[in-house]
Every structure is written in C-alpha cells, then in structure tokens.
Amino acid sequence: MRNKKFNIFLSVVILVLVGWMMKGTFTQPGIDDLKGEFTEVAHYRNENNTGPIQYVFTVTVKDTLWSEMETYGNFKPHHKGGNTKVYFFMKGSTVPNQLSPGKVNFDPTYNGACIALYEKTAMGNTSLTKYPFK
C-alpha cells in the first residue's frame, strides 16, 4: 500500500515537471514579441558554404528602440565563421530592396536613411552602431 502511494506521488511530480518544461518550450519569446514593428524588407545570404557565410538584412522599424534593435539582431541567423549585418531604417523612409556581399551592401544613396547597423562577427561579438553613415 505504501509503495503504491509513493508511485502515484512520483508520477504526479514527473507529470508536473514535464508540463512545466513543455510550457517553457512553447512559450519562448520571439521576433513577434518585440516592440517596434520590425518588418524585414530584403535579405541576402551568399551561396558559399565552404567560406565565410554572410547574412545581410534590411529592416524597417517604427521607433528608435536601440535595445529592441539589438535583440532583433540576436534573433537573426548567424554562422560560426560568418558575419551577420542588419541595417535598420525608419518606416516610411527609402529602403534598399537589393543587397550585395562585401563591405558595401547596398547603394550609397540609402546611407542617409539608415538609423542603425547591428553586426555579429565571426567570433560572436555583437555591436549596434547608431547612425553608421553619419
């Protein structure tokens, strides 16, 4: 009788723990939970899988919430040995929809509208530069 009660108690504890882990798994925050109304306009990924992989994104935002921009950049894909760049523009401004690899990722005529640049390097170091072209 005592062994049966212990088994029931252990089963309940295990079910509660599994339920708690499942809840944590399916309620993780994501890009949709960020304030700022982020909208991805364009993205680029080079096709070279043997060398450094470069991701480049242009995104429009409603407001200059710098910490939210950095969090958004952290959600973007990154490859060990590669580089990830996210250029932020205000909603309603001119935004490039064609991106290219290298140091200059879009036509310089859009530089004045860029409000921030998030960059994650090959070593995993992140930076957010406010008004990178001024």
N, CA and C of each residue as an Amber inpcrd file, in Angstrom:
protein
   402
   0.8190000  -1.1880000   0.0000000   0.0000000   0.0000000   0.0000000
   0.8720000   1.2650000   0.0000000   1.9360000   1.2360000   0.8140000
   2.8210000   2.3750000   0.9130000   3.5790000   2.5720000  -0.4070000
   3.9800000   1.5050000  -1.0480000   4.6850000   1.5550000  -2.3170000
   3.7930000   2.1440000  -3.4100000   2.4990000   1.8370000  -3.3810000
   1.5470000   2.3460000  -4.3720000   1.4040000   3.8600000  -4.2380000
   1.3060000   4.3780000  -3.0100000   1.1850000   5.8270000  -2.7860000
   2.4430000   6.5460000  -3.2610000   3.5960000   5.9630000  -3.0110000
   4.8520000   6.5640000  -3.4510000   4.9120000   6.6320000  -4.9780000
   4.4850000   5.5740000  -5.6570000   4.4740000   5.5570000  -7.1260000
   3.5230000   6.6060000  -7.6900000   2.3590000   6.7780000  -7.0580000
   1.4040000   7.7920000  -7.5080000   2.0010000   9.1820000  -7.3190000
   2.6000000   9.4270000  -6.1530000   3.2280000  10.7180000  -5.8750000
   4.3460000  11.0060000  -6.8720000   5.1840000  10.0300000  -7.1360000
   6.2800000  10.1870000  -8.0850000   5.7520000  10.4560000  -9.4960000
   4.6770000   9.7890000  -9.8900000   4.0740000  10.0030000 -11.2100000
   3.5250000  11.4180000 -11.3380000   2.8840000  11.9170000 -10.3010000
   2.3430000  13.2800000 -10.3240000   3.4800000  14.3010000 -10.4310000
   4.5380000  14.0980000  -9.6620000   5.6840000  15.0100000  -9.7240000
   6.2920000  15.0110000 -11.1220000   6.4410000  13.8610000 -11.7170000
   7.0100000  13.7620000 -13.0630000   6.1030000  14.4450000 -14.0770000
   4.7960000  14.2550000 -13.9890000   3.8590000  14.9140000 -14.9090000
   3.9090000  16.4290000 -14.7720000   4.0010000  16.9200000 -13.5400000
   4.0940000  18.3690000 -13.3200000   5.3840000  18.9120000 -13.9270000
   6.4920000  18.2370000 -13.7250000   7.7640000  18.6770000 -14.2940000
   7.7510000  18.6580000 -15.8220000   7.1910000  17.6090000 -16.3930000
   7.0970000  17.5340000 -17.8610000   6.1980000  18.6540000 -18.3870000
   5.0820000  18.9090000 -17.7270000   4.1920000  20.0080000 -18.1310000
   4.8830000  21.3500000 -18.0400000   5.6540000  21.5570000 -16.9640000
   6.3770000  22.8140000 -16.7910000   7.4340000  22.9910000 -17.8900000
   8.1460000  21.9320000 -18.2560000   9.1410000  22.0030000 -19.3260000
   8.4850000  22.2560000 -20.6840000   7.3500000  21.6320000 -20.9390000
   6.6360000  21.8400000 -22.2090000   6.1550000  23.2800000 -22.3230000
   5.6310000  23.8270000 -21.2310000   5.1770000  25.2200000 -21.2270000
   6.3440000  26.1460000 -21.5410000   7.4970000  25.9070000 -20.9170000
   8.6830000  26.7150000 -21.1750000   9.1750000  26.6010000 -22.5990000
   9.0380000  25.4190000 -23.1690000   9.4840000  25.1950000 -24.5370000
   8.6240000  25.9460000 -25.5460000   7.3230000  25.9430000 -25.3630000
   6.4210000  26.5160000 -26.3520000   6.0610000  27.9760000 -26.1010000
   6.5690000  28.5790000 -25.0470000   6.2620000  29.9870000 -24.7860000
   7.5190000  30.8440000 -24.7940000   8.5150000  30.4790000 -25.5870000
   9.7330000  31.2660000 -25.7030000   9.4420000  32.5610000 -26.4650000
  10.0760000  33.6770000 -26.0710000   9.8720000  34.9240000 -26.8010000
  10.5040000  34.8460000 -28.1860000   9.9690000  35.6400000 -29.1010000
  10.4800000  35.6620000 -30.4640000  10.4170000  37.0570000 -31.0450000
  10.6690000  37.1700000 -32.3250000  10.6800000  38.4660000 -33.0030000
   9.3150000  39.1410000 -32.9110000   8.2440000  38.3920000 -32.9710000
   6.9070000  38.9710000 -32.9280000   6.5870000  39.6150000 -31.5760000
   7.3220000  39.2670000 -30.5270000   7.0820000  39.8290000 -29.2020000
   7.7870000  41.1640000 -28.9800000   8.6280000  41.5890000 -29.9120000
   9.3720000  42.8340000 -29.7600000   8.5030000  44.0380000 -30.0870000
   8.7530000  45.1380000 -29.3730000   8.0730000  46.4050000 -29.6730000
   8.8600000  47.0820000 -30.7810000   8.2000000  47.7540000 -31.6600000
   8.9050000  48.4580000 -32.7200000   8.4220000  48.1170000 -34.1080000
   7.5610000  47.1360000 -34.2290000   7.0050000  46.7510000 -35.5320000
   8.1050000  46.5500000 -36.5790000   8.9370000  45.5650000 -36.3650000
  10.0270000  45.2520000 -37.2820000   9.4740000  44.5640000 -38.5280000
   9.8760000  45.0550000 -39.6860000   9.4600000  44.4700000 -40.9560000
  10.6970000  44.2530000 -41.8150000  10.9690000  42.9980000 -42.1520000
  12.1190000  42.6910000 -42.9990000  11.7780000  43.0260000 -44.4410000
  12.6120000  43.8560000 -45.0710000  12.3770000  44.2880000 -46.4490000
  13.1630000  43.4140000 -47.4220000  14.4290000  43.1710000 -47.1130000
  15.2710000  42.3730000 -48.0070000  16.3000000  41.6050000 -47.1800000
  16.7940000  40.5210000 -47.7620000  17.8640000  39.7730000 -47.1210000
  18.7710000  39.1750000 -48.1910000  19.9960000  38.9120000 -47.7890000
  20.9880000  38.3130000 -48.6800000  21.7780000  37.2740000 -47.8910000
  22.0530000  36.1580000 -48.5250000  22.9530000  35.1400000 -47.9790000
  23.7760000  34.6140000 -49.1330000  25.0980000  34.7060000 -48.9830000
  25.9320000  34.2030000 -50.0720000  25.8330000  32.6820000 -50.1550000
  26.0860000  32.1680000 -51.3140000  25.9190000  30.7380000 -51.5630000
  27.1760000  29.9450000 -51.2640000  28.2040000  30.5860000 -50.7530000
  29.4690000  29.9150000 -50.4880000  29.3860000  29.2070000 -49.1370000
  29.2150000  27.9150000 -49.1490000  29.1390000  27.1590000 -47.9020000
  30.5040000  26.7160000 -47.3970000  31.5580000  26.9140000 -48.1830000
  32.8850000  26.4920000 -47.7470000  33.6640000  27.6370000 -47.1220000
  33.2920000  28.8510000 -47.3880000  33.9920000  30.0090000 -46.8340000
  33.1100000  30.7230000 -45.8290000  33.4420000  31.9540000 -45.5200000
  32.6150000  32.6950000 -44.5660000  31.2190000  32.9640000 -45.1350000
  30.2200000  32.6270000 -44.3630000  28.8380000  32.8490000 -44.7770000
  28.4120000  34.2220000 -44.3020000  27.8690000  35.0160000 -45.2140000
  27.4790000  36.3760000 -44.8900000  25.9660000  36.5250000 -45.0060000
  25.3450000  36.9860000 -43.9060000  23.9300000  37.3150000 -43.8970000
  23.8030000  38.8330000 -43.8300000  22.9320000  39.4030000 -44.6720000
  22.6660000  40.8390000 -44.6550000  21.1620000  41.0290000 -44.7140000
  20.6260000  41.8960000 -43.8530000  19.1890000  42.1640000 -43.7980000
  18.9510000  43.6680000 -43.7850000  17.8540000  44.1070000 -44.4090000
  17.3660000  45.4680000 -44.2140000  15.9920000  45.3610000 -43.5710000
  15.7870000  46.1740000 -42.5430000  14.5840000  46.0840000 -41.7230000
  14.0660000  47.4930000 -41.4550000  12.7390000  47.6540000 -41.4970000
  12.1460000  48.9310000 -41.1020000  11.6020000  48.8180000 -39.6820000
  11.6590000  49.9370000 -38.9500000  11.1830000  49.9840000 -37.5680000
  10.3000000  51.2120000 -37.3880000   9.4210000  51.1310000 -36.3940000
   8.5190000  52.2420000 -36.1080000   9.1910000  53.2990000 -35.2380000
  10.0790000  52.8720000 -34.3320000  10.6890000  53.7750000 -33.3670000
  12.1380000  53.3670000 -33.1350000  12.9470000  54.2920000 -32.6220000
  14.3550000  54.0020000 -32.3730000  14.5430000  53.4150000 -30.9770000
  14.1120000  52.1930000 -30.8060000  14.3190000  51.4570000 -29.5570000
  15.5970000  50.6520000 -29.7120000  16.7130000  51.2150000 -29.2600000
  18.0250000  50.6180000 -29.5290000  18.1550000  49.2140000 -28.9390000
  17.6810000  49.0180000 -27.7350000  17.8180000  47.6830000 -27.1250000
  16.9810000  46.6480000 -27.8740000  15.8170000  47.0770000 -28.3700000
  14.9830000  46.1600000 -29.1580000  15.6620000  45.8140000 -30.4870000
  16.3600000  46.7700000 -31.0680000  17.0820000  46.5020000 -32.3210000
  18.1820000  45.4750000 -32.0920000  18.8850000  45.6000000 -30.9790000
  19.9360000  44.6290000 -30.6850000  19.3490000  43.2400000 -30.4370000
  18.2200000  43.1940000 -29.7470000  17.5570000  41.9110000 -29.5180000
  17.0920000  41.3090000 -30.8390000  16.5460000  42.1490000 -31.7260000
  16.1300000  41.6740000 -33.0510000  17.3230000  41.0810000 -33.8040000
  18.4540000  41.7650000 -33.7670000  19.6520000  41.2590000 -34.4350000
  20.1070000  39.9280000 -33.8640000  19.9690000  39.7550000 -32.5440000
  20.3540000  38.4900000 -31.9220000  19.4620000  37.3380000 -32.3730000
  18.2390000  37.6340000 -32.7740000  17.3350000  36.5870000 -33.2590000
  17.6720000  36.1410000 -34.6890000  18.4090000  36.9460000 -35.4230000
  18.7110000  36.6240000 -36.8190000  19.7460000  35.4980000 -36.9060000
  19.7390000  34.7360000 -38.0070000  20.6610000  33.6110000 -38.1340000
  22.1140000  34.0710000 -38.1850000  22.9660000  33.2420000 -37.6510000
  24.4060000  33.5180000 -37.6510000  25.1270000  32.1880000 -37.8090000
  26.2240000  32.2130000 -38.5370000  27.0040000  31.0030000 -38.7670000
  28.4000000  31.2050000 -38.2020000  28.8730000  30.2010000 -37.4940000
  30.2300000  30.2610000 -36.9550000  31.2080000  30.4690000 -38.1010000
  32.0030000  31.4850000 -37.9920000  32.9470000  31.7980000 -39.0490000
  32.3800000  32.7600000 -40.0660000  31.1210000  33.1570000 -39.9240000
  30.4930000  34.0790000 -40.8510000  30.2080000  35.4180000 -40.2050000
  29.4090000  36.2090000 -40.8800000  29.1050000  37.5560000 -40.4250000
  27.6260000  37.8440000 -40.6760000  26.9810000  38.5020000 -39.7300000
  25.5770000  38.8840000 -39.8780000  25.4740000  40.3900000 -39.7070000
  24.8040000  41.0610000 -40.6630000  24.5650000  42.5010000 -40.5790000
  23.0700000  42.7590000 -40.7370000  22.5450000  43.6510000 -39.9000000
  21.1550000  44.0770000 -40.0120000  21.1550000  45.5940000 -40.0660000
  20.6640000  46.1450000 -41.1740000  20.5450000  47.5950000 -41.3370000
  19.1120000  47.9900000 -40.9940000  18.9670000  48.9930000 -40.1310000
  17.6420000  49.4430000 -39.6970000  17.3080000  50.7880000 -40.3300000
  16.0670000  50.9010000 -40.8040000  15.5460000  52.1230000 -41.4080000
  14.1990000  52.4430000 -40.7650000  13.8470000  53.7240000 -40.7110000
  12.5450000  54.1100000 -40.1770000  11.4580000  53.7720000 -41.1970000
  10.2840000  53.4140000 -40.6870000   9.1480000  53.1500000 -41.5740000
   8.8320000  54.4220000 -42.3620000   8.5500000  54.2770000 -43.6290000
   8.2270000  55.4140000 -44.4770000   9.4270000  56.0050000 -45.1940000
  10.6360000  55.6530000 -44.7910000  11.8190000  56.1640000 -45.4820000
  12.1680000  55.2380000 -46.6460000  13.0910000  55.6930000 -47.4770000
  13.5190000  54.8610000 -48.5980000  14.4200000  53.7480000 -48.0720000
  14.1360000  52.5310000 -48.5210000  14.8400000  51.3530000 -48.0270000
  15.3340000  50.5390000 -49.2240000  16.5930000  50.1120000 -49.2080000
  17.0780000  49.2850000 -50.3240000  16.4290000  47.9000000 -50.3020000
  16.0530000  47.4360000 -51.4810000  15.4890000  46.0920000 -51.5680000
  16.4110000  45.1420000 -52.3290000  17.5940000  45.6210000 -52.7190000
  18.6220000  44.7940000 -53.3480000  19.8720000  44.8780000 -52.4850000
  20.3720000  43.7380000 -52.0420000  21.5590000  43.6930000 -51.2010000
  22.6530000  42.9050000 -51.8900000  23.8940000  43.1980000 -51.5230000
  25.0300000  42.5170000 -52.1310000  26.0600000  42.1850000 -51.0590000
  26.9840000  41.2680000 -51.3550000  28.0060000  40.9020000 -50.3660000
  29.0980000  41.9590000 -50.2870000  29.9670000  41.8090000 -49.3170000
  31.1230000  42.6910000 -49.1820000  30.9380000  43.7360000 -48.1020000
  31.7830000  44.7550000 -48.1490000  31.7180000  45.8120000 -47.1440000
  30.5740000  46.7820000 -47.4280000  30.3000000  47.0550000 -48.6900000
  29.1850000  47.9310000 -49.0770000  28.0570000  47.0160000 -49.5340000
  26.9550000  47.0020000 -48.7810000  25.9020000  46.0280000 -49.0440000
  24.7220000  46.5740000 -49.8350000  24.6540000  47.8810000 -50.0380000
  23.5790000  48.4630000 -50.8420000  24.0410000  49.7940000 -51.4110000
  23.2340000  50.3540000 -52.3110000  23.5460000  51.6140000 -52.9770000
  23.7490000  52.7230000 -51.9390000  24.8440000  53.4680000 -52.0090000
  25.1330000  54.5110000 -51.0160000  24.1020000  55.6320000 -50.9420000
  23.1910000  55.7260000 -51.8960000  22.1560000  56.7670000 -51.8090000
  21.2120000  56.5330000 -50.6360000  21.1730000  55.3120000 -50.1010000
  20.3140000  54.9910000 -48.9560000  21.0080000  55.2350000 -47.6130000
  22.2770000  55.5970000 -47.6350000  23.0410000  55.7470000 -46.3930000
  22.4220000  56.7460000 -45.4250000  21.8740000  57.8320000 -45.9170000
  21.3050000  58.8620000 -45.0440000  20.0790000  58.3880000 -44.2900000
  19.3730000  57.4130000 -44.8150000  18.1490000  56.9260000 -44.1710000
  18.4230000  55.8240000 -43.1530000  19.6220000  55.2800000 -43.1240000
  19.9610000  54.1800000 -42.2110000  20.1600000  54.7390000 -40.8000000
  19.3910000  54.2230000 -39.8390000  19.4860000  54.7390000 -38.4720000
  20.3550000  53.8730000 -37.5640000  20.5810000  52.6130000 -37.9240000
  21.4040000  51.7420000 -37.0830000  21.9120000  50.5600000 -37.8920000
  23.0260000  50.0100000 -37.4140000  23.6130000  48.8090000 -38.0060000
  23.9560000  47.8580000 -36.8770000  23.3510000  46.6760000 -36.9100000
  23.6950000  45.6030000 -35.9810000  24.6440000  44.6790000 -36.7150000
  25.7220000  44.2990000 -36.0560000  26.6780000  43.3910000 -36.6890000
  27.1370000  42.3450000 -35.6880000  27.1590000  41.0960000 -36.1430000
  27.6900000  39.9900000 -35.3530000  28.8320000  39.3910000 -36.1550000
  30.0200000  39.3980000 -35.5660000  31.2190000  38.9700000 -36.2790000
  31.4040000  37.4630000 -36.1990000  32.4340000  36.9990000 -36.8640000
  32.7310000  35.5600000 -36.8840000  33.0440000  35.0300000 -35.4940000
  33.5730000  35.8700000 -34.6230000  33.9170000  35.4480000 -33.2710000
  32.7260000  35.5320000 -32.3170000  31.5740000  35.9910000 -32.8160000
  30.3780000  36.0810000 -31.9850000  30.2280000  37.4080000 -31.2780000
  31.1070000  38.3760000 -31.5490000  30.9890000  39.6970000 -30.9440000
  29.8800000  40.4820000 -31.6290000  29.0330000  41.1330000 -30.8400000
  27.9370000  41.9010000 -31.4110000  28.1540000  43.3860000 -31.1450000
  27.6280000  44.2090000 -32.0690000  27.6780000  45.6550000 -31.8860000
  26.4730000  46.2790000 -32.5670000  26.0080000  47.3650000 -31.9880000
  24.9340000  48.1540000 -32.5880000  25.4630000  49.5630000 -32.7500000
  25.5950000  50.0040000 -33.9860000  26.1110000  51.3340000 -34.2860000
  24.9470000  52.2290000 -34.6690000  24.7640000  53.3050000 -33.9190000
  23.6980000  54.2640000 -34.2080000  24.1840000  55.2070000 -35.3160000
  23.3690000  55.4310000 -36.3200000  23.6640000  56.2990000 -37.4570000
  25.0570000  55.9940000 -38.0190000  25.2410000  54.8130000 -38.5930000
  26.5770000  54.3640000 -39.0160000  27.1810000  55.1380000 -40.1800000
  26.3960000  55.8700000 -40.9490000  26.9270000  56.5520000 -42.1270000
  27.0180000  58.0520000 -41.9450000  26.8950000  58.5400000 -40.7110000
  26.9800000  59.9900000 -40.4720000  28.2810000  60.3450000 -39.8360000
